[in-house]
């Protein structure tokens, strides 16, 4: 059946009051997509009104016709017939068409977590009923309950609610979960249309309009806007969507940049790391099979996908620095957005900080560090050896806010730095909290090359100002 015949069938069901909610949504999409369809709809509706006018009385017609249409069309048609004008109101008002009201309720804000909202057109209070419109979430996580699907949006995100079974993600990330095996919820992106089949899936849209799709459970259909190409993805699969096809992987980041030596002022010394890298437990690396964020150290713990566990390693040079007079030692890290995985699929996460003990603190650099040679490892394993490392402290990252400054202030860290004065030391960052899904969020921290965020830094405070020498390369 071609589109024009389908439009006629849907129009007849609307005018006969036999349309289902699915018919209403489908007709709404057709009128959104084509001015020709809109013109045809007005023509069909007007013809139907004329036939009814000639066969029934005006009082009888009032019981047959739903109250819907646009005043723009009505003003033109009113001169010919009040009936035709009344029917014409349906065509332009179809995006909000409902058997009971013009502005139909589409979803409810089920929950919010640390939400900061931007300039949108819809209310943002938990429990609010939402009609069609736009939500802009600057930060945090908000869950929207549609009739058959729960959608968790993760700030920053820009989303439009179109119908009870359709939304448009202009930017940011969301996770959709079908209720009780329902399906056919559609997420539009700038480059493709994604339809779930009673499943759980994640979508992330970049500022350029490209998208990443993760099928967590079940199956998802994808249709590219530009080429019309269609594909079906099964559980535990991922694809990158550009304007035409798969997105191009981003280039690997460079590890060659170095920062200046420590800065000392008023008894406080800031000692940036001289090298930093992350290590993945499996034999694949980001940037080869799929993109990875630039200027970020990645950390993840997933029992479901053990080949994608990640640890971060930090190298500090204390060879020309004495920390014996320090009254406090603090490690500072800058959390950065990675765009990898979904925040709503990982709980608040605890991170452990370890120090590699002598004599296991072997020399390493970021260009050669791997899962087979990192310091402090158990033989033939990706795990740290508790006999080779020391726990120096912990910190927690809330799932709704993984970006910002995090720090470790702990007597164990201070003792480790003091006992290793005059040496180069290695610190290891590991996430203790496991992920709830293989597609859950991968945490990121700024590395030495980040253009706007501070690198990993040791802040040492002492009663007397120290004048450390810059480390030699």
C-alpha positions as CSV (number, residue, x, y, z in Angstrom):
1,X,0.0,0.0,0.0
2,X,1.5,3.3,-1.0
3,X,1.6,6.3,1.3
4,X,-1.4,8.1,-0.3
5,X,-3.6,5.1,0.1
6,X,-2.4,4.6,3.6
7,X,-3.2,8.3,4.4
8,X,-6.7,7.8,3.0
9,X,-7.3,4.7,5.2
10,X,-6.0,6.5,8.3
11,X,-8.1,9.6,7.5
12,X,-11.3,7.5,7.2
13,X,-10.6,5.9,10.5
14,X,-10.2,9.3,12.2
15,X,-13.4,10.7,10.7
16,X,-15.3,7.6,11.5
17,X,-14.1,7.6,15.1
18,X,-12.6,4.1,14.7
19,X,-8.9,5.1,14.9
20,X,-6.7,3.4,17.4
21,X,-3.9,5.3,19.2
22,X,-1.4,3.7,16.9
23,X,-3.4,5.0,13.9
24,X,-3.4,8.5,15.4
25,X,0.4,8.5,16.0
26,X,1.0,7.2,12.4
27,X,-1.2,9.8,10.9
28,X,0.5,12.5,13.0
29,X,3.9,11.4,11.7
30,X,2.7,11.4,8.0
31,X,1.4,15.0,8.3
32,X,4.6,16.1,10.0
33,X,6.7,14.7,7.2
34,X,4.9,16.1,4.1
35,X,3.0,19.2,3.1
36,X,1.4,17.1,0.4
37,X,0.0,14.7,2.9
38,X,-1.4,17.6,4.9
39,X,-3.1,19.0,1.8
40,X,-4.6,15.6,1.0
41,X,-5.8,15.2,4.5
42,X,-7.7,18.6,4.4
43,X,-9.2,17.5,1.0
44,X,-10.4,14.2,2.3
45,X,-11.8,15.7,5.5
46,X,-13.6,18.4,3.5
47,X,-15.1,16.0,1.1
48,X,-16.3,13.8,3.9
49,X,-17.9,16.8,5.6
50,X,-19.7,17.8,2.3
51,X,-21.1,14.3,1.9
52,X,-22.4,14.3,5.5
53,X,-23.9,17.8,5.1
54,X,-25.9,16.6,2.1
55,X,-27.2,13.5,3.8
56,X,-27.9,14.4,7.4
57,X,-29.2,17.3,9.5
58,X,-26.8,19.7,11.3
59,X,-28.0,18.5,14.7
60,X,-27.3,14.9,13.8
61,X,-23.8,15.7,12.5
62,X,-22.7,17.2,15.8
63,X,-22.9,13.7,17.3
64,X,-20.6,12.2,14.6
65,X,-17.8,14.7,14.3
66,X,-15.0,15.1,16.8
67,X,-14.1,18.6,17.9
68,X,-10.7,19.2,16.2
69,X,-9.0,21.4,13.6
70,X,-7.0,24.6,13.0
71,X,-8.4,28.1,13.0
72,X,-6.2,29.0,10.0
73,X,-8.0,26.5,7.7
74,X,-11.4,27.1,9.4
75,X,-11.4,30.9,8.6
76,X,-11.1,30.1,4.9
77,X,-13.7,27.3,4.9
78,X,-16.3,29.0,7.2
79,X,-17.7,31.0,4.3
80,X,-18.7,27.8,2.6
81,X,-19.9,25.7,5.5
82,X,-19.6,25.8,9.3
83,X,-19.4,22.0,9.1
84,X,-16.5,21.9,6.8
85,X,-14.7,24.5,8.9
86,X,-15.2,22.3,12.0
87,X,-13.8,19.3,10.3
88,X,-10.9,21.3,8.9
89,X,-9.6,22.0,12.4
90,X,-8.3,18.4,12.6
91,X,-5.6,18.8,9.9
92,X,-3.3,21.3,11.5
93,X,-4.0,20.3,15.1
94,X,-3.2,16.6,14.4
95,X,0.1,16.6,16.3
96,X,-1.9,17.0,19.5
97,X,-4.9,14.9,18.3
98,X,-6.8,13.0,20.9
99,X,-10.3,11.7,21.4
100,X,-10.6,13.7,24.6
101,X,-8.3,16.7,24.4
102,X,-6.1,18.8,22.1
103,X,-3.0,18.7,24.3
104,X,-2.7,15.0,25.0
105,X,-0.7,13.7,28.0
106,X,2.3,11.7,26.7
107,X,4.5,10.9,29.6
108,X,5.2,11.6,33.3
109,X,8.4,12.7,35.0
110,X,8.8,9.6,37.2
111,X,12.0,10.6,39.0
112,X,14.8,13.1,39.1
113,X,18.3,12.9,40.5
114,X,20.5,16.0,40.9
115,X,18.8,17.6,37.9
116,X,19.7,21.0,36.6
117,X,17.3,22.0,33.8
118,X,17.9,24.3,30.9
119,X,15.6,26.3,28.7
120,X,12.8,24.1,27.5
121,X,9.0,24.2,26.9
122,X,7.8,21.6,29.4
123,X,7.5,21.5,33.2
124,X,10.4,19.8,35.0
125,X,9.0,18.9,38.4
126,X,8.9,15.3,39.5
127,X,5.4,13.9,38.9
128,X,4.5,16.4,36.2
129,X,2.4,15.2,33.3
130,X,4.1,16.0,30.0
131,X,2.5,16.9,26.6
132,X,4.4,17.4,23.4
133,X,7.4,19.7,23.8
134,X,11.1,20.0,24.6
135,X,13.2,19.2,27.6
136,X,16.8,20.4,28.0
137,X,18.7,18.7,30.9
138,X,22.0,20.4,31.8
139,X,23.1,17.7,34.3
140,X,21.7,14.9,36.4
141,X,19.3,12.0,35.4
142,X,15.6,12.2,34.9
143,X,13.3,9.2,34.2
144,X,10.3,9.8,31.9
145,X,7.5,7.2,32.1
146,X,5.7,6.8,28.8
147,X,2.7,4.4,28.6
148,X,4.8,1.4,27.5
149,X,8.4,2.6,28.0
150,X,10.6,4.2,30.6
151,X,13.2,6.6,29.3
152,X,16.1,7.7,31.4
153,X,17.7,10.9,30.0
154,X,21.2,11.8,31.2
155,X,22.4,15.4,31.2
156,X,23.5,17.2,29.2
157,X,20.6,16.1,26.9
158,X,18.1,17.7,24.6
159,X,14.9,15.7,23.9
160,X,11.6,16.4,22.2
161,X,8.4,14.5,23.1
162,X,6.4,13.9,20.0
163,X,3.8,11.2,20.9
164,X,3.3,8.5,23.5
165,X,5.4,6.2,21.5
166,X,8.0,8.6,19.9
167,X,10.6,11.1,21.0
168,X,13.5,12.9,19.2
169,X,17.0,13.0,20.8
170,X,18.8,16.0,19.5
171,X,21.8,15.5,21.8
172,X,23.0,13.6,24.9
173,X,22.1,10.2,26.1
174,X,19.1,8.1,27.1
175,X,18.3,4.6,28.1
176,X,14.9,3.1,27.1
177,X,13.3,0.2,28.9
178,X,10.1,-1.4,27.6
179,X,7.5,-2.2,30.2
180,X,6.5,-5.9,30.4
181,X,7.8,-6.7,26.9
182,X,6.0,-3.9,25.1
183,X,7.6,-2.4,22.1
184,X,7.6,-0.1,19.1
185,X,8.9,2.9,20.9
186,X,10.7,5.1,18.5
187,X,13.7,7.4,19.2
188,X,14.6,9.7,16.3
189,X,18.1,11.0,16.0
190,X,19.5,13.5,13.5
191,X,20.8,10.6,11.3
192,X,18.6,7.6,12.0
193,X,15.3,6.3,13.5
194,X,15.6,3.6,16.2
195,X,12.6,1.4,17.0
196,X,12.7,-1.0,20.0
197,X,11.1,-4.4,20.0
198,X,10.2,-4.7,23.7
199,X,13.8,-4.3,24.8
200,X,16.3,-2.3,26.7
201,X,18.7,0.0,24.7
202,X,20.8,3.1,25.0
203,X,21.3,5.9,22.5
204,X,23.9,8.7,22.7
205,X,23.9,11.6,20.2
206,X,27.0,13.8,19.7
207,X,27.1,17.5,19.0
208,X,27.8,16.7,15.3
209,X,24.5,14.6,15.1
210,X,26.2,11.2,14.9
211,X,24.9,8.6,17.4
212,X,25.9,5.5,19.2
213,X,23.3,2.7,19.8
214,X,23.7,0.0,22.4
215,X,21.3,-2.9,22.5
216,X,21.3,-4.1,26.1
217,X,18.5,-6.7,25.8
218,X,16.3,-7.9,23.0
219,X,16.3,-6.4,19.4
220,X,16.2,-2.9,17.9
221,X,15.5,-1.8,14.4
222,X,17.5,1.0,12.8
223,X,16.6,3.0,9.7
224,X,19.0,5.6,8.3
225,X,17.4,8.9,7.2
226,X,19.7,9.6,4.3
227,X,20.1,6.3,2.6
228,X,17.0,4.5,3.8
229,X,19.1,1.5,4.8
230,X,17.6,-0.7,7.5
231,X,19.2,-3.2,9.9
232,X,18.3,-5.1,13.1
233,X,20.6,-5.3,16.0
234,X,20.4,-8.1,18.6
235,X,21.2,-8.1,22.3
236,X,24.7,-7.0,23.5
237,X,25.5,-5.3,20.2
238,X,26.6,-1.8,19.4
239,X,26.8,0.4,16.3
240,X,27.8,3.9,15.5
241,X,25.4,5.9,13.3
242,X,26.5,8.8,11.0
243,X,24.6,10.6,8.3
244,X,25.1,7.6,5.9
245,X,26.3,4.6,7.8
246,X,28.7,3.6,10.6
247,X,30.5,6.4,12.3
248,X,34.2,6.7,11.7
249,X,36.4,5.8,14.7
250,X,38.2,8.7,16.3
251,X,42.0,8.9,16.3
252,X,43.9,7.6,19.2
253,X,45.1,10.2,21.6
254,X,48.7,11.2,21.9
255,X,50.8,10.4,25.0
256,X,53.7,12.6,24.1
257,X,52.9,15.8,25.8
258,X,54.6,16.7,29.1
259,X,53.7,19.3,31.7
260,X,56.0,21.6,33.6
261,X,57.4,20.7,37.0
262,X,55.8,21.3,40.4
263,X,54.5,24.7,41.4
264,X,55.2,26.0,44.9
265,X,53.4,28.9,46.7
266,X,52.9,29.7,50.3
267,X,53.8,26.3,51.6
268,X,51.6,24.5,49.0
269,X,53.1,22.5,46.2
270,X,51.1,21.2,43.2
271,X,52.9,18.3,41.6
272,X,51.4,17.2,38.3
273,X,51.8,13.7,37.0
274,X,54.7,13.2,34.6
275,X,52.8,10.4,32.8
276,X,49.4,8.7,32.8
277,X,47.7,5.9,31.0
278,X,44.8,3.4,31.2
279,X,45.0,-0.3,30.6
280,X,42.1,-2.5,29.3
281,X,41.8,-6.1,30.4
282,X,41.0,-7.5,27.0
283,X,43.1,-7.6,23.8
284,X,41.1,-4.9,22.0
285,X,41.6,-1.2,22.4
286,X,39.3,1.8,21.9
287,X,40.0,3.7,18.8
288,X,40.4,0.6,16.7
289,X,36.9,-1.0,16.7
290,X,35.0,2.0,18.1
291,X,35.8,5.5,19.2
292,X,37.2,6.5,22.5
293,X,37.3,10.0,24.0
294,X,40.4,12.1,23.7
295,X,42.4,13.4,26.6
296,X,40.8,11.0,29.1
297,X,41.9,8.2,31.4
298,X,39.2,5.5,31.4
299,X,38.2,3.4,34.4
300,X,35.5,0.6,34.5
301,X,34.6,-2.5,36.4
302,X,32.2,-4.9,34.8
303,X,31.7,-8.5,35.8
304,X,29.5,-9.1,32.7
305,X,32.2,-7.9,30.3
306,X,35.5,-8.7,32.0
307,X,37.5,-8.0,28.8
308,X,36.5,-4.3,29.0
309,X,37.6,-3.6,32.6
310,X,40.0,-0.7,32.8
311,X,42.5,0.7,35.3
312,X,44.3,4.1,35.2
313,X,48.0,4.4,36.1
314,X,49.6,7.7,37.3
315,X,53.3,8.4,37.5
316,X,54.7,11.1,39.8
317,X,58.4,12.2,40.1
318,X,59.5,12.8,43.6
319,X,63.2,12.4,42.9
320,X,64.0,16.1,43.5
321,X,61.3,16.7,46.1
322,X,61.1,16.0,49.8
323,X,57.6,15.4,51.3
324,X,58.9,14.8,54.8
325,X,57.7,18.3,56.0
326,X,54.2,17.9,54.4
327,X,51.3,18.2,56.8
328,X,48.7,17.0,54.2
329,X,48.9,15.2,50.9
330,X,46.0,15.2,48.5
331,X,45.5,13.6,45.1
332,X,43.3,15.7,42.8
333,X,41.5,14.3,39.7
334,X,39.2,16.0,37.2
335,X,36.2,13.9,36.1
336,X,35.4,14.4,32.4
337,X,32.5,13.2,30.2
338,X,33.4,10.1,28.1
339,X,30.2,9.5,26.1
340,X,30.9,5.8,26.7
341,X,27.9,3.9,28.2
342,X,25.1,5.2,30.3
343,X,25.2,6.8,33.7
344,X,21.8,5.4,34.7
345,X,23.1,1.9,34.3
346,X,25.8,2.3,37.0
347,X,25.2,3.1,40.7
348,X,27.2,5.6,42.7
349,X,30.7,4.2,42.3
350,X,33.5,3.8,44.8
351,X,37.1,4.1,43.5
352,X,40.2,2.7,45.2
353,X,43.6,4.3,45.0
354,X,46.6,2.1,45.3
355,X,50.3,2.7,45.4
356,X,52.8,0.2,43.9
357,X,55.3,-0.9,46.5
358,X,59.1,-1.3,46.0
359,X,60.6,-3.3,44.4
360,X,57.5,-3.8,42.1
361,X,57.4,-0.2,41.0
362,X,59.0,-1.0,37.6
363,X,59.6,1.8,35.0
364,X,56.9,2.3,32.5
365,X,55.6,4.9,30.0
366,X,52.2,5.5,28.5
367,X,53.1,4.4,25.0
368,X,54.1,0.9,26.0
369,X,52.0,0.2,29.1
370,X,49.7,-2.8,28.6
371,X,47.7,-5.4,30.4
372,X,50.7,-7.7,30.2
373,X,53.3,-5.5,31.8
374,X,51.7,-3.0,34.2
375,X,53.4,-2.7,37.6
376,X,51.9,-4.4,40.6
377,X,50.1,-7.1,38.6
378,X,49.6,-10.7,39.5
379,X,51.5,-13.0,37.1
380,X,49.4,-13.9,34.0
381,X,46.5,-11.9,35.3
382,X,44.9,-8.5,34.9
383,X,44.4,-8.2,38.7
384,X,46.5,-6.2,41.1
385,X,48.6,-8.3,43.5
386,X,47.7,-7.3,47.1
387,X,51.3,-8.2,48.0
388,X,52.7,-5.6,45.5
389,X,50.3,-2.7,46.1
390,X,49.0,-0.7,49.1
391,X,45.5,0.7,49.4
392,X,46.0,4.5,49.9
393,X,42.4,5.7,50.0
394,X,38.9,5.9,48.3
395,X,36.5,8.3,46.8
396,X,32.9,8.1,45.5
397,X,31.5,9.4,42.2
398,X,27.7,9.9,42.1
399,X,26.1,8.3,39.0
400,X,24.3,11.6,38.2
401,X,27.4,13.7,38.3
402,X,30.6,12.1,37.0
403,X,32.1,15.4,35.9
404,X,34.1,17.7,38.2
405,X,36.9,17.6,40.8
406,X,37.5,14.5,42.9
407,X,40.2,14.1,45.6
408,X,41.7,11.6,48.0
409,X,43.0,12.9,51.3
410,X,44.1,10.0,53.5
411,X,46.9,9.4,56.0
412,X,47.9,6.3,54.0
413,X,48.5,8.4,50.9
414,X,50.5,10.9,52.9
415,X,52.6,8.1,54.4
416,X,53.2,6.5,51.0
417,X,54.4,9.8,49.5
418,X,56.7,10.6,52.5
419,X,58.2,7.1,52.4
420,X,58.9,7.4,48.7
421,X,60.4,10.9,48.6
422,X,63.3,11.0,46.2
423,X,61.8,8.3,43.9
424,X,59.3,8.0,41.1
425,X,56.1,6.5,42.3
426,X,53.1,4.8,40.6
427,X,49.5,5.2,41.7
428,X,46.7,3.0,40.4
429,X,43.1,4.0,40.1
430,X,40.5,1.2,40.1
431,X,36.7,1.2,40.3
432,X,35.5,-1.0,43.1
433,X,31.8,-0.8,42.2
434,X,30.8,-3.3,39.5
435,X,28.6,-2.2,36.6
436,X,25.0,-3.4,36.4
437,X,25.2,-3.8,32.6
438,X,27.9,-4.2,30.0
439,X,26.7,-0.9,28.5
440,X,27.0,1.0,31.7
441,X,29.1,4.2,32.0
442,X,32.8,4.3,31.6
443,X,34.3,6.9,34.0
444,X,36.9,9.3,32.7
445,X,39.5,11.5,34.3
446,X,41.5,14.2,32.5
447,X,44.9,13.1,31.4
448,X,48.0,15.2,30.8
449,X,46.9,16.4,27.4
450,X,43.5,17.7,28.2
451,X,43.1,21.3,26.9
452,X,40.9,22.7,29.6
453,X,41.0,20.3,32.6
454,X,43.8,19.9,35.2
455,X,45.9,16.7,35.0
456,X,46.2,14.3,37.9
457,X,48.0,16.3,40.6
458,X,49.4,15.8,44.0
459,X,48.8,18.8,46.3
460,X,51.2,18.8,49.2
461,X,50.8,21.3,52.1
462,X,53.5,22.1,54.6
463,X,54.1,24.5,57.4
464,X,57.3,25.9,55.7
465,X,57.4,26.8,52.0
466,X,59.4,24.4,49.9
467,X,61.3,25.1,46.7
468,X,61.4,21.9,44.8
469,X,63.5,21.5,41.7
470,X,61.8,20.7,38.4
471,X,62.1,17.1,37.5
472,X,64.6,16.2,34.7
473,X,63.2,14.5,31.6
